[in-house]
Amino acid sequence: MDGSPFRGVVAFLATMHGKQWALRALLRRHLGMGLRVAQVDTDALGTFTGEVARVGSARETVVRKARLGMAVTGSPVGLGSEGAFGPHPVAPWMPADVEYVALVDDRSGLTVVESAVSAETNHAHLTTDGRDRPAVLAFLRRVGFPHHAVVVRPVAGPGRPEKGLRRLADVLAALGRACAGSADGRAVLAADLRAHLNPTRMRVIAAAGQRLVRRLATACPACAAPGFGRLGSEGGLPCRDCGTPTPHDVVLIHGCARCPYRLRRPVADLADPGSCPRCNP
């Protein structure tokens, strides 16, 4: 850390949802960098409950968030965090949380984005008319309620979602209102995926932050700029039993965030037959 180019630098993080608590200690401990919160309405870039659609990918949005924080504070250094939920990229039958963390440093023209993927997520929803109380209670247990908050919204109709619910009485009352206001008499009960109300997601953000600080602490062998690390990969790792190409990476591509230097690293292992399209169609 003593030789870190970020020692004493303060980055501004655009967040409304407490993400600084997952990242601040990492940046200070490993890079000597401070972190402050920039007052930005990040919901304007998209919400998990659909009131505002996200434009662009999560990877694009995380850089946009960092630049928003820089714009409102006048700082040359910004940090952004953005998540996406959907099928796991390797095991698509499982839900996954993909978290991106980006550092933008206009002092040196550096933009570094790192990510973490986790199958440990409570991303789930239940459509209900509110009368099946055991099903509602079972769903709440499944998503880690009340340590994790939930959201209630009508299936169809103009009603807005009620978010941040952490008391059973509030959940049941919200279900009653949403069902009454829905065109088909049903409501959606879902995990609240906002970071400050979802400890499981906060852990994945921290994992992405750990990847980011490790990369920022790694200098490029060619130009010595911070941020040398994995930029991409090539799929097609052969199956251990039959040699058929699989979706797993066969080559990892590492490179500099500032200069053109790239390094290709072949993967030494072979793929498990369970992921082979021939052995396990």
N, C-alpha and C positions, 0 to 999 in steps of 0.2 A: 504493500500500500504506500510505503514511503515514496516510491518513485512513480506513483500514479499520476498521469496527466490531469486527472479529475480531482486531485486533492484540493480542498478548499472551494471547489466550484459548487454552486447551488443550482439545481435543476428545478423547474416548475412542472408539477403534475396536474393536468386538468382532470378533476374527478369530483363527483358529487356523492360518491358512495364509499368513502373511507379506504380506498386502495393504498393510500400512503402507509397504512399500518402493515401491509404485506411487503412493502418495498424499502421503506426508509432505513431500517436497521441494516439491511443487506448493502445498500449503497454506501452507508457510512463506514461499515466494518471492512468491506473489501476494496473500496475505491477512495475512501476519504471524502465522499461527495455528500453534500447536504440536499435535502428535499423539502420543498414547500408546495402547498396546494394553491393552484390558480383557480380563481372563482369563474368557472365556465359552465354554462348549461350544456353538459354533454348529452343530455337527452335529445337535444336538437339533431344529433347525428344518428339517432335510432334508439328504440326501446325494445326490450324483450317481449313486452305485451302487445306490441303492434300499433300503438298510437302513432308512432313515427317510424317509417320504414328506413332501414339503413341503406344508404346509397354506396355501392362499392363493397369490396370484401373487408373482412375483419383486419387483414394485414394492411390494407390501404387506410382504413379508418384509424388504426392505432397511430400512424404517422400524422394523420390529420389532427387527432386529439393533441399530440405533442405540440404541433405548430399552433393550435388554438391557445394553449397555455402560454406559449412564447409571445403570441401576439398581444394578449391582454396584459402581460406583465412587462413586456419589453426585454425579456431575458433572451440571450442567444442560445440557451440550453433548455430543452424541454423533454419531458418524459410522457409517454402515453401508455394506456392499458386498454385492451379490448378483448372480449371473449366471443366465442361462437359455439353453439350446441347443435349436435346432430349425430349421424352415424359415425362410429369409430373408423378412422381411415384404414386400419388394418383388419379389424373385425366388425364389419358394418352391421351385424345383428345386435351390437351393443351400443348404447348411447355413449357419447364422449363429450368432454369439455376441452376445447382448444383455446388456450390463453396466449395472447401476444403482448409483449412489452417492447416498446421502442424508445431509444434515445436519439434525439436530434441535436447536433452541436454545430451551429452555424459558424462558430469560431474557426473550425477546421474543415467544414464541409462534410461532416460525418453523420451518417444515418445508419443505425444498427437496429435490426429487429430480431428478437428471439421469441421462441414459443415453447409451450409445454402442452402435451396431450395426456389426458387422464380419463380412464373409464370410471373413476370414482366421482360420480356426479349424481345428484338427485333430480336431474332434469326429467320431469314426468308430469302428466296431467290426467285428470279424471273428469269425464263428462257425466253429469248427474242431475236428476230432478230434485235432489235434496232429501228424498224420502228414505233412501237406503242408508240409514245411519251407520250400520256396521261397515259398509263399503267406504264411506267417508272417513271413518276412524282408522280403517286399515290403510287407506291412502296417506293419511297424515303421519302415521307411524313410519310408513315406507320412505317418506321424504324428510324424515328427521325433525318433524314438528314437535315442540315449539322452538328448538334451537335454530331451526331454519324456518323462515317465514313463508307464508303462502299468499297466493293471489286468487281472487275470485272475479269472474266476469261473465256476463250473459253469453250464451252460445250465439244468439242472433238478436239484434236490436241495438239501440243507440246508447245503452248504458256503458259507463266507463268502468274499467277494472278497479277493484278495491285492493290495494297493495299493502304489504308489510304486516299482514295479520299474524299474530303470535299468541292469541288467546282463543280457546275453543268457542267461547260464547260469541266472539266477534266473527269467527269463521261461519258459524251456523246462521247468524243474523245476516251476514253478507250473502250466503247462499240463498236464503229466503228472498232477499231483495233482488238478486240477479235472476233467479228463476221466475219471479213475478214480473220482471221487466223484460224477459226474453220472449221472443216471438213464438218459440216452441216450448217454453216452460222449463228449459234446462240451463244449467250453468256449467262453466269450466272451472275446476279447482286445480291449481297448478303450483309448483314450487316457485317461490320468488327468487329469481336468478340474480338479483342485484347483489353486488359483492358484500356490502355491509350487513346484509341479512342472510348470507349464505356462507357459513364457515367452510364448507367443503370447497366451494369455488375459490375462496380466499387462499386456501392452501395451494391450489393450482397456479394462481397468480404469483404466489411466492416462489413456486418452482420455476416459473418462467423468468422471474426476477433473478434467481440464482444462475440460470443459464446466461442471462444478459451480463451480469457482473463478471462471470468467468470469461466471457468473450471480450468484454471491455478491458480486462486485465491481460489479454493476450495480444502481443504486438505482431504486426505483419513481418515475416522474415525478409521481405523485399524492401519495404519503405518505413518500417517501424511504427506505423500508425496503429493506434489501438483498435480492437474490434475484429481481429482475425478469427475466423471460425467457419462453421458449416454454412454454405449458401444453398446447397441443393443436393440432389442425388439422382441416380439412375436405377430403375427397377430391373427385375429379371434374375434375382438370385436363384440358382438352380436348386431343385428339390434334392434332398439328401438321398432319397431312394431311387428316383427315376431320372433325375437330371432335367426335368421340365422347368422352364422359367416360371417363377412365382412373382407376386407383387412386391416382395421384399427387396430392399436395396442391394445392389451388387457393387455399386461404386458410390462413395461419399465424396462430394466436391466441397473443398474448403477454399476460402479466399478472403481477400482484403475488402473492407467496406469502403476503401477510398481509391486504391490503385488496382490495376488489372490482374495482379498476381493470383493464380489459381493453382490448387494442388488436388490431384485425384488420388483417392485412397481406396483401393479394392477391399471388399469385405472378405475376410478369410473364411468365415463359416459357410455352411450350407443351410438351406431352409428346411424347416420341419415339414414332413409330409402332410401334416394337418392343414397347411396353407397352400398345398399344391392343387391346381385345377384338375390334374389327372388322377392323383392318388385319392383326393377328397373332393370330387366334383360337386 
